[in-house]
Amino acid sequence: MCVNPPNVDMVGHTGDIDATVVACKATNEAIKMILDVIKQERGIYVETA
């Protein structure tokens, strides 16, 4: 699986701090869901930039 969550970067460039906080929280929740499934399936998570 390849995932590219651009929310934080894209929203951060707007200068809207409140929107950036919302994007950060949403991205964190999404990644947590992904990591929970990976852990359940005894998989491996690799993050690159």
mmCIF file of the N, C-alpha and C atoms, coordinates in Angstrom:
data_MODEL
# 
_entry.id   MODEL 
# 
loop_
_atom_site.group_PDB 
_atom_site.id 
_atom_site.type_symbol 
_atom_site.label_atom_id 
_atom_site.label_alt_id 
_atom_site.label_comp_id 
_atom_site.label_asym_id 
_atom_site.label_entity_id 
_atom_site.label_seq_id 
_atom_site.pdbx_PDB_ins_code 
_atom_site.Cartn_x 
_atom_site.Cartn_y 
_atom_site.Cartn_z 
_atom_site.occupancy 
_atom_site.B_iso_or_equiv 
_atom_site.pdbx_formal_charge 
_atom_site.auth_seq_id 
_atom_site.auth_comp_id 
_atom_site.auth_asym_id 
_atom_site.auth_atom_id 
_atom_site.pdbx_PDB_model_num 
ATOM 1   N N  . MET A 1 1  ? 0.846  -1.164 0.000  1.00 0.00 ? 1  MET A N  1 
ATOM 2   C CA . MET A 1 1  ? 0.000  0.000  0.000  1.00 0.00 ? 1  MET A CA 1 
ATOM 3   C C  . MET A 1 1  ? 0.893  1.229  0.000  1.00 0.00 ? 1  MET A C  1 
ATOM 4   N N  . CYS A 1 2  ? 0.563  2.187  -0.814 1.00 0.00 ? 2  CYS A N  1 
ATOM 5   C CA . CYS A 1 2  ? 1.285  3.456  -0.845 1.00 0.00 ? 2  CYS A CA 1 
ATOM 6   C C  . CYS A 1 2  ? 0.276  4.550  -0.521 1.00 0.00 ? 2  CYS A C  1 
ATOM 7   N N  . VAL A 1 3  ? 0.579  5.366  0.479  1.00 0.00 ? 3  VAL A N  1 
ATOM 8   C CA . VAL A 1 3  ? -0.334 6.411  0.918  1.00 0.00 ? 3  VAL A CA 1 
ATOM 9   C C  . VAL A 1 3  ? 0.385  7.755  0.880  1.00 0.00 ? 3  VAL A C  1 
ATOM 10  N N  . ASN A 1 4  ? -0.278 8.754  0.363  1.00 0.00 ? 4  ASN A N  1 
ATOM 11  C CA . ASN A 1 4  ? 0.290  10.102 0.319  1.00 0.00 ? 4  ASN A CA 1 
ATOM 12  C C  . ASN A 1 4  ? -0.716 11.074 0.932  1.00 0.00 ? 4  ASN A C  1 
ATOM 13  N N  . PRO A 1 5  ? -0.618 11.316 2.247  1.00 0.00 ? 5  PRO A N  1 
ATOM 14  C CA . PRO A 1 5  ? -1.562 12.257 2.870  1.00 0.00 ? 5  PRO A CA 1 
ATOM 15  C C  . PRO A 1 5  ? -1.049 13.703 2.771  1.00 0.00 ? 5  PRO A C  1 
ATOM 16  N N  . PRO A 1 6  ? -1.438 14.457 1.737  1.00 0.00 ? 6  PRO A N  1 
ATOM 17  C CA . PRO A 1 6  ? -0.903 15.802 1.545  1.00 0.00 ? 6  PRO A CA 1 
ATOM 18  C C  . PRO A 1 6  ? -1.571 16.891 2.383  1.00 0.00 ? 6  PRO A C  1 
ATOM 19  N N  . ASN A 1 7  ? -2.620 16.557 3.112  1.00 0.00 ? 7  ASN A N  1 
ATOM 20  C CA . ASN A 1 7  ? -3.402 17.572 3.821  1.00 0.00 ? 7  ASN A CA 1 
ATOM 21  C C  . ASN A 1 7  ? -2.557 18.564 4.611  1.00 0.00 ? 7  ASN A C  1 
ATOM 22  N N  . VAL A 1 8  ? -1.687 18.074 5.445  1.00 0.00 ? 8  VAL A N  1 
ATOM 23  C CA . VAL A 1 8  ? -0.936 18.943 6.336  1.00 0.00 ? 8  VAL A CA 1 
ATOM 24  C C  . VAL A 1 8  ? -0.059 19.915 5.545  1.00 0.00 ? 8  VAL A C  1 
ATOM 25  N N  . ASP A 1 9  ? 0.648  19.424 4.569  1.00 0.00 ? 9  ASP A N  1 
ATOM 26  C CA . ASP A 1 9  ? 1.536  20.284 3.787  1.00 0.00 ? 9  ASP A CA 1 
ATOM 27  C C  . ASP A 1 9  ? 0.743  21.323 3.005  1.00 0.00 ? 9  ASP A C  1 
ATOM 28  N N  . MET A 1 10 ? -0.284 20.893 2.335  1.00 0.00 ? 10 MET A N  1 
ATOM 29  C CA . MET A 1 10 ? -1.059 21.808 1.496  1.00 0.00 ? 10 MET A CA 1 
ATOM 30  C C  . MET A 1 10 ? -1.749 22.872 2.334  1.00 0.00 ? 10 MET A C  1 
ATOM 31  N N  . VAL A 1 11 ? -2.371 22.468 3.424  1.00 0.00 ? 11 VAL A N  1 
ATOM 32  C CA . VAL A 1 11 ? -3.084 23.420 4.274  1.00 0.00 ? 11 VAL A CA 1 
ATOM 33  C C  . VAL A 1 11 ? -2.098 24.336 4.997  1.00 0.00 ? 11 VAL A C  1 
ATOM 34  N N  . GLY A 1 12 ? -0.946 23.802 5.358  1.00 0.00 ? 12 GLY A N  1 
ATOM 35  C CA . GLY A 1 12 ? 0.056  24.604 6.054  1.00 0.00 ? 12 GLY A CA 1 
ATOM 36  C C  . GLY A 1 12 ? 0.518  25.790 5.233  1.00 0.00 ? 12 GLY A C  1 
ATOM 37  N N  . HIS A 1 13 ? 0.542  25.638 3.920  1.00 0.00 ? 13 HIS A N  1 
ATOM 38  C CA . HIS A 1 13 ? 0.979  26.734 3.048  1.00 0.00 ? 13 HIS A CA 1 
ATOM 39  C C  . HIS A 1 13 ? -0.042 27.868 2.965  1.00 0.00 ? 13 HIS A C  1 
ATOM 40  N N  . THR A 1 14 ? -1.273 27.629 3.429  1.00 0.00 ? 14 THR A N  1 
ATOM 41  C CA . THR A 1 14 ? -2.297 28.684 3.368  1.00 0.00 ? 14 THR A CA 1 
ATOM 42  C C  . THR A 1 14 ? -2.092 29.729 4.446  1.00 0.00 ? 14 THR A C  1 
ATOM 43  N N  . GLY A 1 15 ? -1.373 29.367 5.526  1.00 0.00 ? 15 GLY A N  1 
ATOM 44  C CA . GLY A 1 15 ? -1.194 30.297 6.635  1.00 0.00 ? 15 GLY A CA 1 
ATOM 45  C C  . GLY A 1 15 ? -2.342 30.281 7.619  1.00 0.00 ? 15 GLY A C  1 
ATOM 46  N N  . ASP A 1 16 ? -3.353 29.461 7.366  1.00 0.00 ? 16 ASP A N  1 
ATOM 47  C CA . ASP A 1 16 ? -4.515 29.350 8.262  1.00 0.00 ? 16 ASP A CA 1 
ATOM 48  C C  . ASP A 1 16 ? -4.192 28.329 9.349  1.00 0.00 ? 16 ASP A C  1 
ATOM 49  N N  . ILE A 1 17 ? -3.818 28.812 10.525 1.00 0.00 ? 17 ILE A N  1 
ATOM 50  C CA . ILE A 1 17 ? -3.387 27.933 11.614 1.00 0.00 ? 17 ILE A CA 1 
ATOM 51  C C  . ILE A 1 17 ? -4.502 26.986 12.054 1.00 0.00 ? 17 ILE A C  1 
ATOM 52  N N  . ASP A 1 18 ? -5.724 27.495 12.170 1.00 0.00 ? 18 ASP A N  1 
ATOM 53  C CA . ASP A 1 18 ? -6.838 26.639 12.605 1.00 0.00 ? 18 ASP A CA 1 
ATOM 54  C C  . ASP A 1 18 ? -7.072 25.489 11.625 1.00 0.00 ? 18 ASP A C  1 
ATOM 55  N N  . ALA A 1 19 ? -7.037 25.799 10.336 1.00 0.00 ? 19 ALA A N  1 
ATOM 56  C CA . ALA A 1 19 ? -7.222 24.752 9.318  1.00 0.00 ? 19 ALA A CA 1 
ATOM 57  C C  . ALA A 1 19 ? -6.065 23.765 9.351  1.00 0.00 ? 19 ALA A C  1 
ATOM 58  N N  . THR A 1 20 ? -4.870 24.251 9.616  1.00 0.00 ? 20 THR A N  1 
ATOM 59  C CA . THR A 1 20 ? -3.698 23.377 9.693  1.00 0.00 ? 20 THR A CA 1 
ATOM 60  C C  . THR A 1 20 ? -3.806 22.414 10.858 1.00 0.00 ? 20 THR A C  1 
ATOM 61  N N  . VAL A 1 21 ? -4.309 22.889 11.989 1.00 0.00 ? 21 VAL A N  1 
ATOM 62  C CA . VAL A 1 21 ? -4.510 22.018 13.149 1.00 0.00 ? 21 VAL A CA 1 
ATOM 63  C C  . VAL A 1 21 ? -5.531 20.931 12.822 1.00 0.00 ? 21 VAL A C  1 
ATOM 64  N N  . VAL A 1 22 ? -6.617 21.297 12.157 1.00 0.00 ? 22 VAL A N  1 
ATOM 65  C CA . VAL A 1 22 ? -7.636 20.313 11.759 1.00 0.00 ? 22 VAL A CA 1 
ATOM 66  C C  . VAL A 1 22 ? -7.025 19.277 10.820 1.00 0.00 ? 22 VAL A C  1 
ATOM 67  N N  . ALA A 1 23 ? -6.219 19.722 9.849  1.00 0.00 ? 23 ALA A N  1 
ATOM 68  C CA . ALA A 1 23 ? -5.581 18.805 8.902  1.00 0.00 ? 23 ALA A CA 1 
ATOM 69  C C  . ALA A 1 23 ? -4.611 17.870 9.614  1.00 0.00 ? 23 ALA A C  1 
ATOM 70  N N  . CYS A 1 24 ? -3.854 18.394 10.572 1.00 0.00 ? 24 CYS A N  1 
ATOM 71  C CA . CYS A 1 24 ? -2.919 17.561 11.340 1.00 0.00 ? 24 CYS A CA 1 
ATOM 72  C C  . CYS A 1 24 ? -3.659 16.483 12.115 1.00 0.00 ? 24 CYS A C  1 
ATOM 73  N N  . LYS A 1 25 ? -4.740 16.869 12.767 1.00 0.00 ? 25 LYS A N  1 
ATOM 74  C CA . LYS A 1 25 ? -5.517 15.895 13.547 1.00 0.00 ? 25 LYS A CA 1 
ATOM 75  C C  . LYS A 1 25 ? -6.121 14.823 12.641 1.00 0.00 ? 25 LYS A C  1 
ATOM 76  N N  . ALA A 1 26 ? -6.650 15.226 11.495 1.00 0.00 ? 26 ALA A N  1 
ATOM 77  C CA . ALA A 1 26 ? -7.254 14.259 10.569 1.00 0.00 ? 26 ALA A CA 1 
ATOM 78  C C  . ALA A 1 26 ? -6.205 13.301 10.024 1.00 0.00 ? 26 ALA A C  1 
ATOM 79  N N  . THR A 1 27 ? -5.029 13.825 9.689  1.00 0.00 ? 27 THR A N  1 
ATOM 80  C CA . THR A 1 27 ? -3.953 12.978 9.181  1.00 0.00 ? 27 THR A CA 1 
ATOM 81  C C  . THR A 1 27 ? -3.472 12.010 10.253 1.00 0.00 ? 27 THR A C  1 
ATOM 82  N N  . ASN A 1 28 ? -3.324 12.493 11.477 1.00 0.00 ? 28 ASN A N  1 
ATOM 83  C CA . ASN A 1 28 ? -2.910 11.617 12.585 1.00 0.00 ? 28 ASN A CA 1 
ATOM 84  C C  . ASN A 1 28 ? -3.909 10.493 12.804 1.00 0.00 ? 28 ASN A C  1 
ATOM 85  N N  . GLU A 1 29 ? -5.203 10.804 12.749 1.00 0.00 ? 29 GLU A N  1 
ATOM 86  C CA . GLU A 1 29 ? -6.235 9.775  12.930 1.00 0.00 ? 29 GLU A CA 1 
ATOM 87  C C  . GLU A 1 29 ? -6.182 8.745  11.806 1.00 0.00 ? 29 GLU A C  1 
ATOM 88  N N  . ALA A 1 30 ? -5.982 9.215  10.582 1.00 0.00 ? 30 ALA A N  1 
ATOM 89  C CA . ALA A 1 30 ? -5.922 8.292  9.441  1.00 0.00 ? 30 ALA A CA 1 
ATOM 90  C C  . ALA A 1 30 ? -4.713 7.372  9.551  1.00 0.00 ? 30 ALA A C  1 
ATOM 91  N N  . ILE A 1 31 ? -3.562 7.934  9.900  1.00 0.00 ? 31 ILE A N  1 
ATOM 92  C CA . ILE A 1 31 ? -2.357 7.115  10.036 1.00 0.00 ? 31 ILE A CA 1 
ATOM 93  C C  . ILE A 1 31 ? -2.511 6.123  11.182 1.00 0.00 ? 31 ILE A C  1 
ATOM 94  N N  . LYS A 1 32 ? -3.159 6.539  12.267 1.00 0.00 ? 32 LYS A N  1 
ATOM 95  C CA . LYS A 1 32 ? -3.399 5.614  13.390 1.00 0.00 ? 32 LYS A CA 1 
ATOM 96  C C  . LYS A 1 32 ? -4.234 4.421  12.932 1.00 0.00 ? 32 LYS A C  1 
ATOM 97  N N  . MET A 1 33 ? -5.269 4.675  12.137 1.00 0.00 ? 33 MET A N  1 
ATOM 98  C CA . MET A 1 33 ? -6.101 3.569  11.635 1.00 0.00 ? 33 MET A CA 1 
ATOM 99  C C  . MET A 1 33 ? -5.268 2.612  10.781 1.00 0.00 ? 33 MET A C  1 
ATOM 100 N N  . ILE A 1 34 ? -4.433 3.173  9.924  1.00 0.00 ? 34 ILE A N  1 
ATOM 101 C CA . ILE A 1 34 ? -3.580 2.348  9.071  1.00 0.00 ? 34 ILE A CA 1 
ATOM 102 C C  . ILE A 1 34 ? -2.619 1.515  9.922  1.00 0.00 ? 34 ILE A C  1 
ATOM 103 N N  . LEU A 1 35 ? -1.978 2.161  10.898 1.00 0.00 ? 35 LEU A N  1 
ATOM 104 C CA . LEU A 1 35 ? -1.017 1.453  11.756 1.00 0.00 ? 35 LEU A CA 1 
ATOM 105 C C  . LEU A 1 35 ? -1.687 0.364  12.583 1.00 0.00 ? 35 LEU A C  1 
ATOM 106 N N  . ASP A 1 36 ? -2.914 0.604  13.029 1.00 0.00 ? 36 ASP A N  1 
ATOM 107 C CA . ASP A 1 36 ? -3.644 -0.410 13.794 1.00 0.00 ? 36 ASP A CA 1 
ATOM 108 C C  . ASP A 1 36 ? -3.867 -1.674 12.961 1.00 0.00 ? 36 ASP A C  1 
ATOM 109 N N  . VAL A 1 37 ? -4.228 -1.485 11.688 1.00 0.00 ? 37 VAL A N  1 
ATOM 110 C CA . VAL A 1 37 ? -4.448 -2.641 10.805 1.00 0.00 ? 37 VAL A CA 1 
ATOM 111 C C  . VAL A 1 37 ? -3.123 -3.341 10.521 1.00 0.00 ? 37 VAL A C  1 
ATOM 112 N N  . ILE A 1 38 ? -2.077 -2.574 10.289 1.00 0.00 ? 38 ILE A N  1 
ATOM 113 C CA . ILE A 1 38 ? -0.768 -3.175 10.027 1.00 0.00 ? 38 ILE A CA 1 
ATOM 114 C C  . ILE A 1 38 ? -0.325 -4.008 11.226 1.00 0.00 ? 38 ILE A C  1 
ATOM 115 N N  . LYS A 1 39 ? -0.511 -3.475 12.425 1.00 0.00 ? 39 LYS A N  1 
ATOM 116 C CA . LYS A 1 39 ? -0.149 -4.211 13.643 1.00 0.00 ? 39 LYS A CA 1 
ATOM 117 C C  . LYS A 1 39 ? -0.982 -5.486 13.767 1.00 0.00 ? 39 LYS A C  1 
ATOM 118 N N  . GLN A 1 40 ? -2.277 -5.364 13.510 1.00 0.00 ? 40 GLN A N  1 
ATOM 119 C CA . GLN A 1 40 ? -3.180 -6.527 13.590 1.00 0.00 ? 40 GLN A CA 1 
ATOM 120 C C  . GLN A 1 40 ? -2.759 -7.621 12.619 1.00 0.00 ? 40 GLN A C  1 
ATOM 121 N N  . GLU A 1 41 ? -2.301 -7.228 11.449 1.00 0.00 ? 41 GLU A N  1 
ATOM 122 C CA . GLU A 1 41 ? -1.908 -8.191 10.411 1.00 0.00 ? 41 GLU A CA 1 
ATOM 123 C C  . GLU A 1 41 ? -0.420 -8.561 10.514 1.00 0.00 ? 41 GLU A C  1 
ATOM 124 N N  . ARG A 1 42 ? 0.242  -8.050 11.536 1.00 0.00 ? 42 ARG A N  1 
ATOM 125 C CA . ARG A 1 42 ? 1.662  -8.322 11.771 1.00 0.00 ? 42 ARG A CA 1 
ATOM 126 C C  . ARG A 1 42 ? 2.510  -7.908 10.568 1.00 0.00 ? 42 ARG A C  1 
ATOM 127 N N  . GLY A 1 43 ? 2.178  -6.727 10.062 1.00 0.00 ? 43 GLY A N  1 
ATOM 128 C CA . GLY A 1 43 ? 2.884  -6.207 8.895  1.00 0.00 ? 43 GLY A CA 1 
ATOM 129 C C  . GLY A 1 43 ? 4.003  -5.267 9.277  1.00 0.00 ? 43 GLY A C  1 
ATOM 130 N N  . ILE A 1 44 ? 4.511  -4.596 8.282  1.00 0.00 ? 44 ILE A N  1 
ATOM 131 C CA . ILE A 1 44 ? 5.621  -3.657 8.448  1.00 0.00 ? 44 ILE A CA 1 
ATOM 132 C C  . ILE A 1 44 ? 5.209  -2.311 7.882  1.00 0.00 ? 44 ILE A C  1 
ATOM 133 N N  . TYR A 1 45 ? 5.581  -1.255 8.593  1.00 0.00 ? 45 TYR A N  1 
ATOM 134 C CA . TYR A 1 45 ? 5.291  0.115  8.166  1.00 0.00 ? 45 TYR A CA 1 
ATOM 135 C C  . TYR A 1 45 ? 6.617  0.805  7.872  1.00 0.00 ? 45 TYR A C  1 
ATOM 136 N N  . VAL A 1 46 ? 6.720  1.381  6.687  1.00 0.00 ? 46 VAL A N  1 
ATOM 137 C CA . VAL A 1 46 ? 7.925  2.112  6.303  1.00 0.00 ? 46 VAL A CA 1 
ATOM 138 C C  . VAL A 1 46 ? 7.489  3.504  5.861  1.00 0.00 ? 46 VAL A C  1 
ATOM 139 N N  . GLU A 1 47 ? 8.096  4.521  6.445  1.00 0.00 ? 47 GLU A N  1 
ATOM 140 C CA . GLU A 1 47 ? 7.762  5.887  6.063  1.00 0.00 ? 47 GLU A CA 1 
ATOM 141 C C  . GLU A 1 47 ? 8.968  6.523  5.386  1.00 0.00 ? 47 GLU A C  1 
ATOM 142 N N  . THR A 1 48 ? 8.703  7.173  4.260  1.00 0.00 ? 48 THR A N  1 
ATOM 143 C CA . THR A 1 48 ? 9.768  7.879  3.540  1.00 0.00 ? 48 THR A CA 1 
ATOM 144 C C  . THR A 1 48 ? 9.326  9.302  3.272  1.00 0.00 ? 48 THR A C  1 
ATOM 145 N N  . ALA A 1 49 ? 10.270 10.127 2.973  1.00 0.00 ? 49 ALA A N  1 
ATOM 146 C CA . ALA A 1 49 ? 9.930  11.522 2.653  1.00 0.00 ? 49 ALA A CA 1 
ATOM 147 C C  . ALA A 1 49 ? 10.548 11.901 1.327  1.00 0.00 ? 49 ALA A C  1 
# 
